[in-house]
Amino acid sequence: MDQQRPPSAAPEEGAKGDPWHAFGYLTSGVLVYGFGGWALDRWLGTSFLVVIGILFGAALGMYMTWARFRPEEPQDKTSQDKT
């Protein structure tokens, strides 16, 4: 019988490079935080929080995209030898 790998060791084929994840992070960040800024503008009677919310959401979406798609760092041989 074939040895089965645990689920954590299974390779992620295609999941790491899916461009829809990047689109989703950027779009949802702008929409969610833009809506939050708009709601705070209506509640507080201001007119600048929607812009701050959109910019913050875009920055957060770019960070999330970067965090997901950055190249993996190679593991040290010394840390692998200890286990």
N, C-alpha and C positions, 0 to 999 in steps of 0.2 A: 504494500500500500504506500501511497505517497504520503510524505510528511506534510502536515498542514501547518501553515504559518499562523501565528496569532493575528487577530484583526489589526493590531497596531503596527505590525510589520508588513502588511499588505501595501504594495506600491499604489500611489495615487496617480492613476493614468488619466491625464487630461484635466483633472480637477484643479491643479495648480495654475494652469495657464488659460483658464476660461475668461475671455474678455467680458462676458456678461457680469462677472463678479465686480470688475472694475467699474463698469457702467452703473451697476446697482449701488455700489458704495458712493460714488460721486452724486448720482441723482438723489438717492435717499438722504444723503447728508444735506444737500441744498434744500430739498423740500421740507424735511423735518425741522431743521433749525431755522429756515426761512419762515415757516409757518409759526414757529415759536416766537420769533422776533416780531412777526406781524401781530400776533396775539398780545404780546407785551406792549407793543405800540398802541394798540386799541385800548388796552387796560390802563396804561399810564399816560396816555395822551401825548406821546412823543412821535417822532417821525424818522428816527435813525436806527432803531433796533432791528428793523427788518433787514437792513443792509449788513449790520454786524452779524446777524444770524445766518444770512446767506454766505458771507465770507467765512465765518467759522465752520459752517457745514461743508463748504467746498474744501477748506483746509483739512478738516477731519476726514473727509472722503478720500483725499489724496494720500493722507497718512495711512489710512486703512488699506488702500490699494498698494502702497509701497510695502507695508508690513506683510501683506499676503504674497506679493510677487517678487520680493527680493530673493536673490540667490541664497541657497542654504550654505552655511559655513561648514567647511570640512571638520570632521571630528578629530581630536587629538589621538594619536596612537597610545599615549600614556594613559588617558582616561578609559580607553577601550580595553587595555591590558589588565586593568585593575578588576574588571568585572568578570 
